[in-house]
Amino acid sequence: MPEDLEGVRTPLRGRDAELAFIEARLDALDRGEGGIIRVEGPVGIGRSRILAEAAAAAGRRGTKVFKGAADPDERFAPLGPLLDGLLSGEEPLSGAVRLRDLATTPGRRFWLLQELGDRLRETARNGPLLVVLDDLQWCDDLTLLTFNTLAAGLSSHAILWLVAVRGGSVPSGLRTTLDRIRQAGAHELALGALDDQAVTRITADALGAAPDPDVLRVVRRAEGVPQLLVELLGSLRKAVTIGNGTARLTAGPPAPRELPSVVRRLDQLSDEARELVRTVAAVGGPITIALLAELLDRSSGALITAVRESLDADLLTESGDRLAFRHELIREAVEAGLPLPLRHALRGQAAERSPGSVAFPVASPGPSAGRAPADAAEAGRAGPGDVAEADRLRTAAAELAATAPGPAAERSLKALELTTADAPERPRVIAETIPLLWQTGRAAQARELGASALATGGLGPEDEARIRLALARLAVPFDFSEAVRQARAGSALPGIPEDVRGRLLAMLAVGLSMSGEHSAAEQVAAEAWETAAAAGDRSAEATLTTVRSAVSFHRMDLTEAFRQAERSAALADALGVSTSLWVPEALWHALLSNTTGRSAEALAAAEEGIRITREQGRTAATRMWLMTRSRILLEAGRLTDARADAEAASATTDDLGPGNLADVTLRYVMMRVALHTDDRQTARAYAAEARRMRSDGAPVVRHFGSWMLALMADFEGRPDRAMAELDEVMTSPAADRPAYAGLVDPADAPVLVRLALRGGAHARAAQAVALAERLAALNPDLTFLAATAAHARGLLDNDLAPLLRAVRLYEDCPRPLARASALEDAGRKLAATRRSEAVPYFDTALALYARAGAERDVARVRRRLRAAGVRRRPSPAGLSGAWPELTAAEIRVVRLVARGLTNRQVAEHLSLSPHTVGSHLRRAFTKLDISSRVELTRLAKHRDSGE
């Protein structure tokens, strides 16, 4: 229970069992046994009070206590909640200031975890240690990763981790952390509503006398939620009189008023969500989405984000097909803040427009904490009427899947709960639920659901095939080889329907194509096409058209590849993303658009994909779009933005781990950015990842690993080693050998030629040039390919003419780094005999590199200019004289934050993800040497005023 209105902490009531359990764990800690306790419950249930009591109990024992808490508006500070806790108290953790420096330095995550572990281990040797971390749901991703890693790595030490998290819907990254600590044996304390005896005692504590029956009837409206109870008691203090040791109401219960906790939660919402919540409050009863959209003069689809935000804030809940308040007291508190005429007008409009769409009187759903897990399980058992209800839920899930996969997944899970283990339709429900869970960021749960069904056995061929199809779809982003295995096993089952077999063959073709097994993919796709055509399956046709596009790309016919990609994206869009067998075909279309020189179109498609999938709650698809955009931004020469997207996608790693798609996108991007910016520590970290990729089962992942290691070897001045790293790629079977060691980037041809020449491998350089020239000849309409081929030829022959031709051709191409490289090479050739003519080429290359933030390349061109007798004054990295330390992207974020916007509001304003905003803000704080928003606001006022 929180403090009362005078700030006096009253006795903790109704939590005797929970405190006894914590005391027992502290006894075990004194004996040298560590562990994890997870305290969970809805908003206002008293999690923070339990943590405070536990910390006080540990302190009385002489146990060292570190206390940290997260804040929803401070998630940009890497490791902030944990480090703040370790820095606080009379005896902070030694070396914590250095740890914070490591946390804000890019590429130092490994060393940070090592040093933090060492410090905690050293502290625990001197006595037991309690680490308290409140509001885990607001922690930044680095804090979650560090907590999860350290709790596992230090499990043998006398360290007890006590963490609290809000119940209900949580982000996928946090869900992964919770699943992992549960698997590690974490103890769980689920806080429920207080019983009537505790409510009575708290009321007596607050009012100073025993409550009479009328007072009890009022306070019982809080339904045992401590925060609401205390705030309700605040309004009662002036409405009761004390006589003969009893508190009585003076003149009936007080009128509803605004509650501080509700006001705070409303203030944290976006404008759209706040308007929605107030409208529901004014209407009075549970309301349908259709009527709510009509009252707000918007489409139902436009409300998806605001509805989800309101549900996540624990203000509203789903009541059948309607939205209702989590608690009637919350509704009354929101309504109390609205003008009376507005309440009457909205309620009247609701009654007139759709009398059946609002339920009067209000039926309060009560607090989410009121049901224990055992009760929930009992409620989920199938009964006589459950078959019909399960069918209704499955139908609703199918209707919602295309636009609201989160609610669809919950309905599908509920249908599964209502379906008995021996029901013939259960395998079909499992197959329907798996993709919905995956789309909403619960891939581990989805995989476990499918794996358990397969392991149980007793499935018919069709049921097994459908589950394997769902698992193959799930595996595509994570494990290309696993996707192939599941699809192949499913398609080989006897007697399955042709449409199911066609879809499995289509998924098999996709898996083989993404793995880099192009010949096998083409053969399977031909068989799958016949099967899909016979079944009239347009969804499989969309997927197979993407495979055809990839085959055409491998054959170097980029024009045909792009035509097929456009067709597949249009088919998938017409069908709706939920029916697509891949993850949306538009991803491939965007990457191919970028490869063929349509960078603006590709970037627009990626940004639209991120916006739509985020609005719909498609966590998995949003992450894949972020990966895709990071690749596009890299090749567009926007290194800071590319790194921010890659970090954002990495921070939202799904609970199955990063996976193969991350290997060939964000890891590749981070390596290339590190090399361009001379970030050796980060480059080495991703080189270690590349060595792991070299042993992957998918050829394309091995090829990427080889290419990344070759780039690293060249970076370190070891050209011979660079060529050795490419042995497998250059000698792999011709049918599956990539045209370039990068996936869809012909710009790597000149890079490969340069590496080969440095390593004395002239034949390999000639091979790369021949491939580049063949690609350009097969696609004469793509100027970028002609520029790349000319650049590669000029390097091989050490000939100025093709280098100058490449420079001219690159002028019309949206590849600034490739253009800068050609300008630099042309300048280098000219400098040997015509030094003065080389300078303009170097100057233009320098400007392009500087604009991209390619610090290593800038330094190299400056050396070339000095050798030519020219010195150029360094220009500021940013685009604003007021903020010379920052990039344009960082400046946009900083200005909005300085105006008081939260990370979420900044993300909405700039059409970015909150993770990307956090990444920009972390770097800005590091560059500006500040650590809070208050400091940033002061600095912005000072700089922008010109003082």
N, C-alpha and C positions, 0 to 999 in steps of 0.2 A: 504494500500500500504506500502511495507517495506521501510527501509531507502535506500537512493541512494548510489552510489558508494563512495562518500566522507564521508558517515556516517551522513550526514545532513538529518534530518527528514523533508520531504516535506509535504505540507498540504494534508489532507485526502480528496480525491475527489470521487464523485459518490456514497457516502454512507450516504447522508443526511437523508433518511427515516429511516435507521437502527439506526443512532445516535439519531434521534428524539425519536424513540421508547425507546432506553436505557435511555434517559433523563427522559422520562415519568415514567419509572420503578424506577429511582432514586428518582423522586418526591414522588412516592408511598412509597418508602423505608423511606423517611423522615417522612412520616405519620405513620410509624410503620408497613407497609405491606411488608413482605418478599416475597420469591418466587424463581423461577429458570428460568434462560434464557439459552437456548442452542443455540450456534452459530455453524452452520454446513456449510461445503463447501469443495470442492476438494483441493488438494495440490496447494499452491500458490495463493489462492483466497483472502487472507488478513484476516484470522480469528484472528491471533495474534495482528494485528494492531487494529482491532475493540476492542479487550480486553484491549489493552493498552490505547486507547482513553477513554474507559469506566472507567478504573481505575483512569485516570487523572481527568476526570469529577467528580468522586466521591470524590477524594482528595480535589478538589477545594471547595466542599461543606462541608468539614470537616468530611466526613465519613471515618471510619477506614477501611483500605483495606489490605487484605492478598492476596498475589499473588504466585501461584505455577504453575509449568509446568512439564510435564513428558518427559522422554527421552527414546528412544527405547532400549538403552543399559543399562539402570539403573532400569529395572523393577523388579530386584531382591530385591530392598530395600523396605521392607514392609511399606506402607503408606508414602513413601518418598516424592512424589510430594506434597501431602497435608501438611505434617509436615514441609517441607522446606518452603512452603508459610507461614505457621503460625509462623515460627521462624524468618522470614525475616522482614524487615521494622524497623522503629524507635521504635515501641511499639509491640514487639512480644507477642503472646498469652502466658499468664501466665502458667507455668508448662509444657511448650512444651518439655523440655528435658526429663522429666519423661514420657511424652506420647510416645516419641521415644523409651525409654527403654521398655515400655509396648508392643509396636508394635513388638519389636524383641524378646520378650519372649514367647516361645510356651505356648499355652493354656490360654493366658490372653486377648483374643479378646473381651470377654464380658466386662471386666473391662476397657479395652481401650476405647470402645465405650461409656461406661458410663461416664468416666472421661472427654473425649473429648467433649461430649455433655454438660456436666456441665460447662466446661471452656468457650465454645462458648456462652452458655446461659447467663453466668455471664457477659461476655463482651458485649453482645447485650443489656443487661439491662442499660448499661451506654451510649448507643447511637447506631445508625444503623451501620450495618456491611456488607461489600461487600467481598465475598470470590471468587477469580478468579482462575480458574483451566484450564490451556491450554493443548491441545493435549491429550484429554481424552483417545484416542485410544491406547496410550502408557502406561497408568496407570496400576500398578500392581493390582491384584484382591482384595487385602485388601483395597486399596484406593477406588476402585469402590464400594465395599461393604459399607465402612464407609461413603462415599459421599451419597449413596442412603439411608442409614439408618438415617443419621443425617439430610439430607434435609427433609425427611418425619417427623422425630421426632421433628424438630425445626421449622416446617412450621408456627407456630403461633407467632414466634419471628421476630424482625426486622433484618433478615439476608437475603440478596440477593445472591444467588449462580449464578455465571456467568461462564459457562463452554463452551469450544470449542472442537469440534470433527471433524475429517476428514470425508467427505462423502464417500459413496460407501460401499464396503464390510468391515465388522468389525467382530471381534471375538464374539463368542456366549455370553461370559460373559458380554461384553460391550453392546451387543444388548439387553440383559436382563435389564441392567441398564437404557438404553435409553427408552425402552418400559415402565419401571416403572415410570420414571420421567414424561414421556408423560401422563401416566394415572393419575399422581398426579397434572396435570395442568401446566406443564412447558411451557413457551413461547418459540417459535422456530423462529430463524432468519436464513433463508437459503440464503447464499451469492451467488449471481450469477455473471455472467460476467459484467464488467463495460460497460456502454453505450458509444457511440462514442464521446459525449460531454466531458465525464470524461477523456477518453483516450486523447483527444486533449489538455485538460487543464493540465494533468499530463505531457504530452510531452513538453508543453511550460514551465512548472515548471522545468523540468530536463535540457532542452536545453537552457533555458534563453531567448527564443524568440518563437513567434508563428510559428508552422510548416507549410511548404508549402505542396501542394498536394502530391508531391513525398515522402516526409518524412512521411506523414500520411499513404500512401499506405504501407510503410514498417512497421510502428508500429501497423497497424491494423492486421498484421499477428499474433500478440499476442492474438487476439480474445478476448480482454478484460480481460485476466488473469493478475492481477497486478504484480505478481512476474516475469512472463515472460516479461511483458512490461518493467519493470524497468531494467532487465538484457539486454534486446534488446536495450534499450536506452543507456546503458553503451557502447555498441559497436558503436552506432551512434554518440556519442559526438565528436569522432575524424574524423567522416566522413561528418560533416556538417560545413557550414560557416554561420556566422550571418551577415546579411546586411539589413539595413532599417527595423530592428525589425522583420525580418523573418529568420527562419532557413531553409537552402537549402542543398541538398546533393551535395558534391563536385564532386564526380566521380562515381555516381551510388551507390546502396545499398552495405553495407559491406558484405564480405564473411561470411558464417556461422562459428561460433566458439563455443567452449565448454562454457556452462553456469554453474556458480557455484552451483545453486540449483540442476541441473541435475547430476553434478559430485557427490554431496553429496548423492543423492538417489541411484546412481549406487554403491557407496562405501558401502552402507548398505545392498546390495544384496549378496547372496551366490555366489560363483564362477560360479556355473552352471547357475543361473539366469542371472548373468552379461554377460556371454558368449552368452546366448540366446538373450538378448536384443540387444547386439552389432551386432549379426548376422542379426536380423530383420532390424536394422538400415542400415546396409550395403546393404542388398537386395534392400531396397528403398520403396517398396510398401507393402500393406497388403499381407500376406503370409499364406498358409495353414499349418496346423500342420504337415501333411505328408511330405511336402517339407522341412520344417524346420528340422524335424527329420533326413531327408536324408542328409542335409547339415552339421548337427552336428554329423552325423554317430552314431545315437542312435535310439532306438525304440520310437514310439509315446508315449507309456505308460511311458517310462523313463523320459519324459519331463513334466509330470503332475505337480510335485512339483515346478519346475522352472517356468512354465507358470503361476501357481497360484500366486507365489511370485511376478512375474512381474506385474500381474493384480492388486494385492493388493497394490503394490507400486505406482499405478496410472501412470505407465509409458506406459503400453500397454492396449489395450481394445479389445473387440471382435467386429469384423466387419463382420457380417454374419458368414460364416464358416472359417473366416481368423482372424489372429492377426494383429493389426495395432497399430501405436503409438497414444496415447491419443491426442497428438498435434504434428503438423509437425515441429514446432520449437524444440521440445524435440528430435525428430528423427534426425534433422540436428545437434543438439548439441552432441548427442551420436556419430553420424557418423564422426563429426569433430575430434574426439579423436582417430580415426582409421587411420592407414597408407593408403594412396591412393591405392597402389597396391592390398591391401587386399580387399578394397571396390570393386574395379573392378573385382577381381577374384570371389568374392562371388556373385556379381550381374550376372556375366557371367554364373557361374555354375547354378544359379537359372533359368536363361532363357533357358539354354540348357537342363536341366533335366526335367523340367515340365513347358512349356511355359504358361499354363493356371493357374498355381498355384500362380502367383504373379500378382497383379493388378498394371499396370503402366498407367498413372502417379499416384502418391500417392493421395488418396482421404482422406483428413484429417477429422477425425470424430469430431474434435472440442472439447472444454472443456465440462466436464460433468455438469458444473454448468449453462450452457447456457439455459437450459429449466426449466421453473417454474413448480411446481407441477400441476397446472391447465393444462398447456400445455401437460404434460405427460399423464394426465388422458384423455385429448381430443385425444391424439395420440393412446391411448389404446382402444378406442371404436371400435366395430366391424364394418367393412364395407363390400362391396360386395365381395372383394377378401380375406377376413379375415378367412373364414372357411378353405380354402385350406392352408393358412399360419399356422393356428392353428394345422391342421393335420400334417403338416411338422414338426412343433415344438414338437408335442407329439411324433412323430417317433424318432426325434433326442434325446429327453429326454430319451426315452426307451433304445436307443443304448448307451447313455452315463452313464446310471444309475449304471452299474456294476463297472465302473472304475473312473468316475468323477461325483459324485452326486451333487456337487455344481453347475457346468454349467447345469446339467440336471434339477435341481430345478429351475434355472432361466428360462430355456426354457419352463418348465411346467407352471410356473407362467405367463409367457408371453402368452402361449396358453390359459390360463384361462382368461386373460384380453381380448383376442380376441374373447372369446366365450360369446355370449349374455346370459342374465339371464334366458331366456326362451328356450334356445337351449336344445334339448333332450340329447346331449352328455355332458352337463356341469357337472352333478353329477359324471360321469365317470372321467372327467378331475380332479375334486376335489379329488376323491379317489386315483388317480395317484400322485397328488401333495403332499398329506399329508406325505407319508413315505419319500419322498425326502427332504422335509423341516425338518422333524424329524432327518434324518441322518446327516444333515448339521448343527445341533445345533439350529434349530428354532422350537422347540417343541411347544411353546406357540402359535406361529402363525399357526402351523399345527392344533393344537387342536381347535383354534378359527374358522379356516376355516371349519372343520368338524362339530363343534357344531352349527355354523350359518346355515349350509346347513340343518341339522336335524331340527333346530328350525323353519326354513322358512316353512317347510312342503311341501306337494305336491309331495313327492318322491314316485316313484314306489317301490315295494318290493326289486327288484334286486339292484336298485340304492342305497337304504337305506342300504341294506346288505353290499354292497361294501364299503360304507363310514364307517359303523360300524366296518368292518374288518380292515380298515386302522387305525381307532381310537383305536381298541384293540391292534394292533401292537405297536402303539405309547405309550399306557399306560403301557405296560409290565415292563419297567425299573422303572417307577415312582409310579404306583399304581396297585398292583396285583389285588385288588378287582375290580377296575374300568375296567381292562382288561377282567375279568370274566364277568362283567355286560354287556359290549359292545358285546362281543362274544356271550353270551347267548341270548341277545335280537336279534342280527342279525340272528343267526341260527334258531330262532323260527319263522322268517318271512315266510309267505306262498308263494309257487310257485317260489322260487328262484332256479337258476341252481344248479345242484348237485356239480359241482366243487367249487362254491362259498360257498355252505353250508359245504362241506368237509373242506374247509380252515377255516371257522368260528369255526367248531367243533374242529379242530386242535388247533386253538388259545385258545379256551375255555379249552382244556386239558392242554395246557401250563400254562395258568393263574392259574388253579386249582393246578397244580403241584408246581408252584413257590410259591403259597400261603401256601402250606403245607397241602392241602386237597387231600391227596393221593388216598383215596378210590374213591372219586368222579372223580378224574383225570383218574384213570384206567378205570372206566365205560365209560366215555365220549370218551376216546381214542379208545376203542373197537368199538364204533359206528362210530367214525370218520374214522377209518381204512377202514371199509367196504365202506363208502362213497367215500373216496379218491381213493381206489382201483377201484371202479366202474367208476370213472371219469378219471383214469389214471394220477392222479396228483402226480408227483414225489416230488414237493416242500412240499406238505402236508405230504408226506411219510417221508421226512427228519425230519420235525418237530415232527411227531408222534413217530419216532424212538428215538428221544431225550426223549420224555415223557416215552417211554418204558424203557429207560435206567434209568430214575429217579425212576420209579416204582421198577425196579430190585434193585436199590440202597436201597430204603426204605425197601425192603424185605431182605436186607443184602446179596444179591448175587452180590458182587462187580465185580466178574469176568464177569458175564453176563452183568452187567451194563456197564463195560468198553468196552466190545465187541459191544454193541449197540451204545455206544457213538462214537466209532471209525466209525461205519457204518453211523451214522447220519452226522458226520462231513465230511466224504467222499462224501456223497450225496449232502450236501449243497455246498461243494466246487465245485463239478462237475456242479451244477446248476448255480452257481454264487450267491454272497451274496445278490444281489438285489432281487432275487426271493424267498429267504428264508422267512418263516413266522415268524421266531424268530429272535434274534439278535445273531450273528452267532452261530450256533450249536457248533462251535469249542470252545466257552467259557466254556460250560459244559464239553467238552472233556478235556480241560486243567485242570479244577478244579478236575475232577475225576482222571486224571493222577497223580496229586499231592497227592490225597488221597490214591491212591494205591501204593505209593512209587516211582513213576516215576517223581520225582521233576525236574530233569534236562530237561526232555522232556516237562514238563508242563511250565517251565520257558522259554524255547526256543520258544514254541508255543505262549506264551503271548507276548514275545518281537517281534516276527514276526507279530503278530496281531496288535500290536501298530504301528510298522513300516508301514505296508501296509495301515491300515486305516488312518494314518496320511498323507501318501502320497496321498491318494485318497480324503482327505478332509471329511472323515466320522467322524465328531466331536463326535456324540453320541457313536459310536462303539469304538472310541479311549478311551473315558472316561470309558466305561465298561471294556475294556481290562486293563486299569490302575487299576481299582478296583480289577479285577481278579488277576493281578500281585501282588498287595499289599498283598492279602491273601496268595499267594504262597510264597512271600518273608518272611512274618511273620512266616509261618510254617517251612521255611528253616533257621530260626534263624538269618535273616538279618534285624534287627529291624529298623535301621536307614533308609535303603532303603525302607522298607515297609511303614514307616511313610511318607517318601518323596513322594511315589506314592499315598498314601491316601490323602496327602495334595494337591498334584497336581490334583487329580481327584475332590477333594472338591472345589478347586479353579476354576475349569471349570464347576461348577454346571450349569446344563441346566436351561433354563428360566421357566421350570415348577417346579423348586425346586429340592432338592437332591433325594427324592424318596425312594421307598422300597429297590431297589437294593443297594443303598448306605447304607441303614440301616444295611443290612446283610453282607456288605463287608467293606467299608471304616470306618464306625463308629465302627464296631466290632474290626477292626484292630487297630484303634487309641486307643480304650479302652485297648486292650491287651498290646500294646506297652507302654502305660502310666503306666500300672500296673508293667510291667517288669522293667521299668526305674525309678520307684518311683516318677512319675510326678503326684502328688496328684491333682494339679489344673486342669490339662487336664482330669484326670480320673473322677473328679467330674462333669466336663462339659459334658462328654459323658454319665455319669450316668443320668444326666438330660434328655439327648436325649433318653436314654433307658426307662425312665419312660413314655415318650411320645409314644414310640414304644409299650409299654404294652397295649395301648388302640387301636392299629391298627386293621383294619378288617381282615388282613391276619394272620392266625395262626402262620406261620413261623416267621413273624416279632415280634409277641407277645412272641414267644419262645426265640428269640434272646434277646429281651429286658429283659426277666426274667433272662436269663443266665448272661447277662452283670451286672444286678443289684445284682445277687448272688455273682459274682466275686468281685464287689465293696464292698459289705457287708463283705466278708471275708477279703478283703484288709484292712478294717477299724476295724478288730478284732471283728466282730459280727456274729459268726457262726450260731446262732439261726435264725437271720434275713436272712442269706444266704439261709437256707433251706426253710424259709417261702416264699422267692421270687420264689422258684421253684415249689410251690404247683400246679399251673396251668399246668406246663409242665409235672410233674410226674403223674398227675391225669387226663390228657386229654384223649379222646377216644383212645383206643389202636390202632385203624386203622390209625390214623393220628399222633400218638405220635412220636416225633423224638427219634431215638436210643440214641442220645446224645443231650445236649442242644445247642451244636454248629452244624452248618449245615452239613458240610462234613468232620469233623475232629474227627476221633476216638481217637486222643490223649487227648481229653477232658475226657475220661473215668477215668483215675487215678486222674485227678483234681476233678471230681465230687465225687469220693470215698473219697478223702481227705476232701472235704467240708462237706460231710455227716457225716463222723466220728467225725470231730470237733464239729458238731452241735448235736451230740448224736443220729443221724438218721441212726442206723445200718441197718435197713431194706432197706432204700433207697441206702445205700452203696452196700448192697448185690445185689440189683436189677441192679445197674450199672455194677457190676462185671459179673453177669449172662449175660447181654447183650453183654459185651465185649468178653466173652468167646464163646458165640454163634456166634458172628460175625467172630471170628478167626476160629472156627470150620467149618463154611460155606465157608471160603475162605482160605484153607490150604496153597495155594501158596504165600500168602502175608505175609511175615515175619513181617512186621511192625505191623499187627494186632495181631499176636502171642505175640510180645513184649509188646504191650499195655495191652493185657489181663493178661499176667504174672505180669506186673507192678501193675495193679489194684488188682489182687488176693493177691499179696504180701502185699499191704497196708491193705486190709481188714483183712487178717489173721495175720498181723504183723509177717510175715514169711520171713526169709532171703533167703531161697532157690528160690522161684519164683522171688524175687527181683534180685538176681544174674543172674537168667535165662533171665530176661528182659534186664539186662545190656549187656549180650552176644548177644542177638538178636538185640538190638538197634545198635550194632556196624556196621551192614550192612544196616542201614536205614538212609536216608538223613533228619533226624529230630533231629538236635543238641540239641534243648531245651528239647525235650522229653527224649532224652538220658541223658542229664545232670540231669534232674529230677530223673530218675531212679538211676543214680550214687549217687546222694545226698541221696536218700532214703535208698539205700543199705549201704552207709557210716554211716548214722544215726543209722541204726540197728546194724551195726558192732561196732560202738563207745560205745554202752552200755556195751559190754563185752570184745571186742578186739580192743582197741583204736588205736593201731599202724597200724592194718590192714585197718582201716577206712580211714586213711590219703590219700592213693593213689586214692581212690574213690572221696574224697572231692577235691583233687587237679585237677583231670580230669574234674569234674563238674565245678570247678572254672574257668578253662581255657575255657571251652565251653561257659559258661555264659559271661565271659569277652569278648570273640570274638564276641558274639552276641550283646554286648552292654547292657546286662540285669543287670543294676546297682543294682537294689533291690535284685536280686538273688545272685549277687556277694557278697553283704554285708552280706546276711544271711549265705552263705557258709563260709565266713571269720570268722563269729562268731562261727560256728561249729568247724572250725580248731583251733581257739583259745581255745575253750573248750577242744579240744584234745591235747592241749599243743603245738600247732604249730602256728607260725606267718609267714605270707607270705607278702612280700613287694608288695604294689600296683603296677601293671603294667600300662603303658600308654594306654589310650583308643584307640589311633590311631595305625596304622601299620607302621608308619614312625618316626624315631627318630627326624627328622627335624620338624615334625608337630604332636607333641604328643597330642594336643587338639582335633584333627580331626579324623573322621572315614576314612576308605579307600575310600568310595564313595565321601566324601567331598574333600579329597586330590586330587582325579582325576579331579574334577571340578575346584578346586582352581588353580592347576598348569596350566590348559588350559586358564583360565581367566587371569592369571598373564602373559601369553604369548601374550595377546592382543585379544583373541577370544571373540566374542559377545556371549550372552546366546544362541542365535539360532545356531551359529556355534559349540558351545560346545555340544548342544543337538544333532546335526547331527553327530558329531565326536564320541559321546558315545552312540548313539542310545537311547537317552532319550527324554522326552518331555521338552520343554522350562520351563514348570511349575516345573518339577522335578529338573531341573538345578537351577531354582530360589530358590526352597526350600533348597537345599544343600548349596547354596551360602549364604542365609540368616542366616542359622545356623553357617556356618563358620565365617561370619562377627561377629556374636554375641560372639562366642567362642574366636575369636582373638581380640575382642574389637577394631575393625576398622569399618569405614563407607564408604569407597570409593575404587574403583579399583586402584587408584593411590597408596593408602596406601598398598593395597594387593601386588601390583607389587614390591614396595620397600621391603616389608617384605619377599616376595619370594626370591628376589635377595640376601637378607641378610642371610636367613636361608639356602638356597640351596648352597651358597658359603662356608658354614661352618664357617662363621665369628662368 
